[in-house]
Amino acid sequence: MNQPNFSRRPDLGARIRVSFEFFPPKTAEMEAKLWNTVKRLEPLEPHFVSVTYGAGGSTRERTLRIISRIIAETGLAPAAHLTCVDASRAEVDEVIASFLQAGVTRFVALRGDPSAGVGAAYEPHPNGYTNGAELTAALQRQGATDISVSAYPEKHPESPDFATDIDMLKRKVDAGATRAITQFFFENDDYEGYVERARKAGVYIPIVPGILPIENFRQVANFAGRTGATIPAWVAQRFEGLEEDRQTHALVSAAVAAEQVLDLIERGVEDFHFYTMNRAELSFAICHLIGIRSAEAASVQSAAAAA
């Protein structure tokens, strides 16, 4: 990855849009921590925030509850994740209707991982939507106005080649997708190459890079190995010997992600999606580094500059 130029224009933060991803908590304690994260990130005025959805609707009620609370208690625009794993078309349509009734018009449409876990063979429900393109079309038919879909800079692990992978992305766009959000990656050249392939294939919707601040390197490395993402040697070297040094680990994580984002900005990218893992600290720090501040903080900064 090219080294970023840290001498940035002062209006950089005003040009960049960010979004944040959360997942439904399993316990009351985890929900309290999630809500602290939501409130911490809300002043940054993200473009939207998304809440994930378990295979076969396993988190349906929790996802809807969190989204409903976001609508009721914040000024954030929530997007509901939705998958078609282990569910009939009728069941998925019912879920779509329940979200729309709750006031949700933004969705993240995903085929979803097999219920047996990442790496297992995917088996579509005999009466269900078979892929993300069919799910996207169902969302558009029922009134969704903003539909994000997935994209894979290193191609989906089930795709035999990039041509097949890009063809599926194009099918999702033709079905109504308004944005693609990528799986996390660490080599910006991979992202740039993927976007070039998509544009050559006639895909012109925004392809938003998914940024994963590394909360736990071992866990991220393990997950990457199961999903086809690559951990470059230079990233692994940054975290060597930090397994028990959480403070330094966090500092390195923020630096690695900020470098990646700043390099992408230099390449012309202005939208970023952060996988927060329900923690605010790293995503907040990265946003601060690239110039995204709360209105209050920006006002203080302007006053100090004028003094």
Secondary structure, 3 states (H helix, E strand, C coil): CCCCCCCCCCCHHHHCEEEEEECCCCCHHHHHHHHHHHHHHHHHCCCEEEECCCHHHCCHHHHHHHHHHHHHHCCCCEEEEECCCCCCHHHHHHHHHHHHHCCCCEEEECCCCCCCCCCCCCCCCCCCCCCHHHHHHHHHHHCCCEEEEEECCCCCCCCCCHHHHHHHHHHHHHCCCCEEEECCCCCHHHHHHHHHHHHHCCCCCCEECEECCCCCHHHHHHHHHHHCCCCCHHHHHHCCCCCCCHHHHHHHHHHHHHHHHHHHHHCCCCEEEEECCCCCHHHHHHHHHCCCCCHHHHHHHHHHHHC
